[in-house]
Amino acid sequence: MSRAVTDGIEVTVESRYMPMHSNPDDDHYVFAYTVVIANVGSISAKLETRHWIITDGRGRIEEVKGPGVVGETPHLSPGQSFQYSSGCALETPRGTMHGSYQMVRDDGGAFDAEIAPFVLTVPTPDGDRFLN
């Protein structure tokens, strides 16, 4: 799990491997992740855009940018949170993701809320996760 707090916006992410949607024989590994965005500050803010950086086990990088998340641009008052789930596919059994959400406060200030790096990894048969 990853966690970061930027200007009163806390972003936590938890990932999991989706074996039923993956096909390792074809180098196709699917991962889901759940994000919670919480306003732990004192000023309301709206999520405008997202920027993800996805790195696979071979070091290949893909960037994803766009408006909102899962078709929404949540506006969070102090104490409120927004949760959503999404996913990505890799050609390797291990990778990482990180990025930022571009936020605008009700007072007009804009900032990038950090999404701390988290690991996408296939569990080993004994239940541990790959270490390399």
N, C-alpha and C positions, 0 to 999 in steps of 0.2 A: 504494500500500500504506500502511496505517496501523499504528502501533505505540504501545502505552502500557504502562507498568508501574505497578501499584498494590499496595503491601504484598506484594511478592514474586510477584505474578501478572502475567505478561506476556501481552498479547493483541495478536496481529497479524492483520490482515485484508487479503485481496487480492480485488478484484472483477473481473468480466468481463461483457461484453455477450453475450447469447444470441440471435443473429439468427434462428436456426431456430425459436425459440419466440415471436418478436416479430412484430408487424404494425404498422409505422409508419403505414400508411394509416388505421388505426383508433386511433391514439394509444395503442398497447400496446407497451411496451418492457420486456423481461424481462432481469434481471441475476442472475447467480449470484455468490456470494461464499464464500470459504473462510476459516475462522477457525482459528487455532492458539492454544490457551490453555496456557501453560506455567508451571509452578511453579518460579520461579528463586529462591525464598526458602528459608527453613529450617524452615517449619512447614507441615504438610499442610493442605489446604483443600478444601472441597466446594462446587461450584457449585449453588446452590439455585434461583435464578430469573434471568430475563433481562428487560431493559427496552431496547427499541430505539426510536429516534426517526428516522423516515424523512421527508425533506423533498424534494418534487419541484421541478422547475424553475419552477413558478409560486408556490412558497413554501407550498404546502399541506403540512401536517404530519400524519403518522399515527404514533400510538404503539402499540407492541406489547409486552405484558407477559405473562409466563406462567412456569410451572415448567420448569426445566431447559432443555436445548437438544436438538433432534431426538429427544425422548423420553428423554433421559438426564440424569442429574445426576452428572457425573464427580467423583470424589474424586482429587485430585492430591497425591501425595507429592512432597517436594523432588526436582527433576530430572525429574519426569514431565510429559508434555504430552498434550493431547487435541485432535484435529483433526476438524472437520466442515464440511460444505458445505450451503448453503441458498440461497434466492433470494427475489427480490421483483419485482413488476411496478409500473411507473410509467406515467403518461399523458404524460410528457415524456421527451425523450431524455437528460436530465441530472437528477441529484439527488444527495443525500448521505444517509449513514446514520451514526449514532453511538449510544452508549448505555452500558450497564453490565451486569455480571453481579453478582448478589448472592451473596457468598461467605461461608462460615462455616469458620473455622479449627478444628482439632482442640482448641485450647485454649479454644474457646467464643467467641472474638472474631469479630464480623461486620464486613464492609466491602463497599463497592461497587468492583469492579474496572472501571476505565474502558475503554471501547471508543472509541478515538480516531476522529474523523471520517474517512470515506473517501468517494470520489467514485464515483458510478454514471454512466457516460457512454458514449454511442455513438461508436465511432471514425469519423472522417471518411474519405472514400474514399481519401485519400492516406496513411491509417494513423495520422494524428494524432488526438488526442481533442479534442472540442469544448472551447473555452476559456471560453465564456460560460455 
